[in-house]
Amino acid sequence: MTAITALESGDRIDVSKFHPALKSLFAPQVQSFMSDLMSYDPATLIAGVSVPVLILQGEQDLQVTQLDAHRLHVARPASQLVLLPQTNHVLKQVTSDDRAANLATYADPSVPLAPGVIEAITKFIDCRPTGN
């Protein structure tokens, strides 16, 4: 059983033999939170939202797939879905399929947001109805 599968089932896992980089991610202190988080279906949650929704999806996202983004959009058809080419999970530009290079952008504050991110957010905010 993998760590993710165990947490999805509500089980606790022993991280003592995990790679040091993974120990903090699956630390005993966060396992209850992660189990709870994994019990929710994002599509079900977004379907019940009554406010405007913007879904930004990087086409080079290693964590959330375009299928996931489309599933959210289908569950909330009034949402706005924007697919961003050469953009990863943290909305930074990546120009290759190299996984290590993609991940390296996560912690590099010198890498700016990908082209189109700010524009998509600005357009979404500008188009939202103003209520009194």
C-alpha positions as CSV (number, residue, x, y, z in Angstrom):
1,M,0.0,0.0,0.0
2,T,1.4,3.4,-0.9
3,A,1.4,6.4,1.5
4,I,-1.3,8.2,-0.5
5,T,-3.5,5.1,-0.6
6,A,-3.1,4.7,3.1
7,L,-4.0,8.3,3.8
8,E,-7.0,8.1,1.4
9,S,-8.2,5.2,3.5
10,G,-7.8,7.1,6.7
11,D,-4.8,5.0,7.9
12,R,-1.7,6.4,9.4
13,I,1.8,5.7,8.0
14,D,5.2,5.3,9.5
15,V,7.6,7.7,7.8
16,S,10.8,6.6,9.6
17,K,12.1,4.8,6.5
18,F,11.0,7.5,4.0
19,H,13.4,9.6,2.0
20,P,14.3,12.7,4.0
21,A,12.6,14.9,1.4
22,L,9.3,13.1,1.9
23,K,9.3,12.9,5.7
24,S,8.0,16.4,6.3
25,L,5.3,16.0,3.6
26,F,3.9,12.9,5.3
27,A,4.8,13.9,8.9
28,P,2.5,12.4,11.6
29,Q,1.4,16.0,12.5
30,V,-0.1,16.5,9.0
31,Q,-1.5,13.0,8.3
32,S,-5.0,13.8,9.7
33,F,-5.2,17.0,7.7
34,M,-4.1,15.1,4.5
35,S,-6.6,12.3,5.1
36,D,-9.4,14.8,5.5
37,L,-8.3,16.8,2.5
38,M,-8.3,13.7,0.3
39,S,-11.9,12.9,1.3
40,Y,-13.3,15.8,-0.7
41,D,-14.2,15.7,-4.4
42,P,-13.2,19.1,-5.9
43,A,-15.9,18.8,-8.7
44,T,-18.6,18.2,-6.1
45,L,-17.4,21.2,-4.1
46,I,-17.1,23.6,-7.1
47,A,-20.6,22.6,-8.3
48,G,-22.0,24.1,-5.1
49,V,-20.2,27.4,-5.4
50,S,-22.4,30.4,-6.3
51,V,-19.7,33.0,-6.8
52,P,-17.7,33.6,-10.1
53,V,-14.9,31.1,-10.5
54,L,-11.7,31.3,-12.5
55,I,-9.9,28.0,-13.2
56,L,-6.3,28.7,-14.3
57,Q,-4.6,25.5,-15.6
58,G,-1.0,25.3,-16.6
59,E,-0.5,22.9,-19.5
60,Q,2.8,21.8,-18.0
61,D,1.3,21.2,-14.5
62,L,2.8,18.2,-12.9
63,Q,0.3,18.0,-10.1
64,V,-3.1,18.8,-11.6
65,T,-4.0,17.6,-15.1
66,Q,-6.0,19.4,-17.8
67,L,-8.6,16.7,-17.4
68,D,-9.0,17.7,-13.8
69,A,-9.4,21.4,-14.8
70,H,-12.0,20.4,-17.5
71,R,-13.8,18.3,-14.9
72,L,-14.1,21.3,-12.6
73,H,-15.3,23.4,-15.5
74,V,-18.0,20.8,-16.4
75,A,-19.1,20.7,-12.8
76,R,-19.4,24.5,-12.7
77,P,-20.2,25.5,-16.3
78,A,-20.4,29.2,-15.4
79,S,-16.8,29.1,-14.5
80,Q,-14.1,30.6,-16.7
81,L,-11.4,28.1,-17.7
82,V,-8.1,29.4,-19.0
83,L,-5.4,27.0,-20.2
84,L,-1.9,28.5,-20.0
85,P,0.7,27.0,-22.4
86,Q,4.2,26.4,-21.0
87,T,2.9,27.0,-17.5
88,N,3.4,24.8,-14.4
89,H,1.5,24.3,-11.2
90,V,2.9,27.4,-9.5
91,L,2.0,29.4,-12.7
92,K,5.6,29.9,-13.8
93,Q,6.8,29.4,-17.3
94,V,8.6,26.2,-18.3
95,T,10.0,25.7,-21.7
96,S,10.8,22.0,-21.7
97,D,9.3,18.7,-20.6
98,D,12.2,18.2,-18.1
99,R,10.5,17.4,-14.8
100,A,13.5,18.6,-12.7
101,A,13.6,21.9,-14.4
102,N,9.8,22.3,-13.9
103,L,10.1,21.5,-10.2
104,A,13.1,23.9,-9.8
105,T,10.9,26.8,-10.6
106,Y,8.7,26.2,-7.6
107,A,11.2,27.6,-5.1
108,D,13.0,30.1,-7.4
109,P,11.6,33.5,-6.7
110,S,13.5,35.0,-9.6
111,V,11.3,33.1,-12.1
112,P,8.4,35.4,-12.9
113,L,4.8,34.3,-13.5
114,A,4.2,32.9,-16.9
115,P,2.8,35.0,-19.7
116,G,-0.9,35.3,-19.5
117,V,-1.4,34.7,-15.8
118,I,-1.8,38.3,-14.8
119,E,-3.8,39.1,-17.9
120,A,-6.3,36.2,-17.2
121,I,-6.7,37.2,-13.6
122,T,-7.1,40.9,-14.5
123,K,-9.7,40.1,-17.2
124,F,-11.6,37.9,-14.8
125,I,-11.7,40.6,-12.1
126,D,-12.7,43.3,-14.6
127,C,-15.5,41.2,-16.0
128,R,-17.1,40.3,-12.6
129,P,-20.4,41.9,-11.9
130,T,-20.2,44.6,-9.2
131,G,-22.8,44.3,-6.6
132,N,-24.0,46.8,-4.0
